Amino acid sequence: MRRPPVYDHPPVKVLGLRLRPALLLALLENLFFGAATVFAFLFAWVVLRQGVSGWANSAYLLVFWAVLAYLALPRLHRVLTAIYVPDYFIGRTRTSDGLLGDPVNLAFTGSGDQIRETMREAGWIEADPVNLTSSVRIVVASLTRRSYARAPVSPLFLFGQQQAFAFQQEVEGNPAQRHHVRFWPCPPGWLLPGGHKVDWIAAGSYDRAVGLSFFTLQVTHRIDADLDIERDYIVDSIRHACPHVPVRTIADFSTGYHSRNGGGDAVRTDGDLPVVDVSAIAPAPQQAATEPQDEDVLHRVGRRPFSVVAAGVLTVLSLLISLGVAIDQLEELLGEVEAELVATDPQATTFVLYTLLAFLVVVYLLMAAMAWLTFLGSRWARLCMLAALTFSQLASLVQYLGRDRPAGLAMLTLTLDLLTIYALTSLSARQWTHEHGLSARRRMRRLIARRERE
């Protein structure tokens, strides 16, 4: 008979929380992220106060919509969904704003190359990755009704990762209407609910038109509500091209429901999950990569996010414009007190002017240096830039929320600073400066030096 456990002392209760450097840094990052969200709504109000009288001021309505749809509302959804949307697998993807996206309605066993080969044989075309070029091209193609067979699909996230690749079929050369399906690899050792083992899961839907998102007011594709028709079409196209590919169905994988996706489109499904086995498909031959680990290091280090590049460009433009505005304001200020200065000391005007100009030049050179270090990957330079820009943006917004209204160049500077804050607080900039910044470049230099020695 076992003896009951004996506790020598009562449990020790935690009386306080010690702020570790990593926790303090995460708190600082979240404060800047939240400040950017608040600034976007305040800036939208400043824009709206400019009025809509005349053709020139009517353009502020377009700016107001753009700020609200692409800056303020997405960040607000990001904050709220981080609180109430589960971060584990529930059979739904998530948008970049954290909203629930399209349901998972397909699964595959096999490698990614085998899935690609199967989809190509079934008449599907792999979509281009989302970048500036492809984004501009899809907008132009949608407006002009020109075909874009490899048009990119918007990013959706699962297991904390964007889709690895996507395939689509354009309908009658119209980029506004298309079949498309996204694919995500399952984490190692991960099982579907119920203990089912698959290698990939996918979400297929049909774009029926271009419209505005119900939740963010962004321009996006609107999908057809009946996802089961699109799911069955994808499976049928594969079985028609590859009759030997086995397909089994997990009945009632999820509860049949009627809901909405991240764009506000109604979606409905019966909850069944077809599992397509493409493990017997021979993938297209590809040239094997040499030294994959070293090449991966070089590739990741060299991939500077667009947000970091954009922040650097925006900072340079803002500094040039704000320097010109500051010089004009100094000249106006000195002109008002010039009579008093000349009466007391004839050389005072020149001394004060050059002193203030030297101070401004030093401040702007420091900002330029921080922008350059951020471009190189310094996390602390990015945080210093955010601190300076946050203080400047807050002071300007407090001024313009009163009776003052920003003029043309002042409004432009305010806009550039807000966009810079958004770029620097983006997840890509935050991760890159943390993981692939200056330390990663040191690793790259050591790697190159080792190769030269060999």
ABEGO torsion letter per residue (X at the ends): XBBBBBBABBBBBBABBBBBAAAAAAAAAAAAAAAAAAAAAAAAAAAAAAEABEAAAAAAAAAAAAAAAAAAAAAAAAAAAAAABBABBAGBBBBAAGBBBBBBABBBBEBAAAAAAAAAAAGBBBBBBBBAAAAAAAAAAAAAGBBBAABBBBBBBBGGBBBABBBBBBBGGBAABBBBBBBBBBBBGBBBBGGBBBABBBBBBBBABBBBBAAAGBBBBBBBABAAAAAAAAAAAAAAABAABBBBBBBGABBBBBBBBAAGBBBBBAGBBBBBBAAABBBBBBBBBBGAAAAAAAAAAABBBAAAAAAAAAAAAAAAAAAAAAAAAAAAAAAAAAAAAAAABAAAAAAAAAAAAAAAAAAAAAAAAAAAAAAAGBAAAAAAAAAAAAAAAAAAAAAAABABBBBAAAAAAAAAAAAAAAAAABAAAAAAAAAABAAAAAAAAAAAAAAAAX
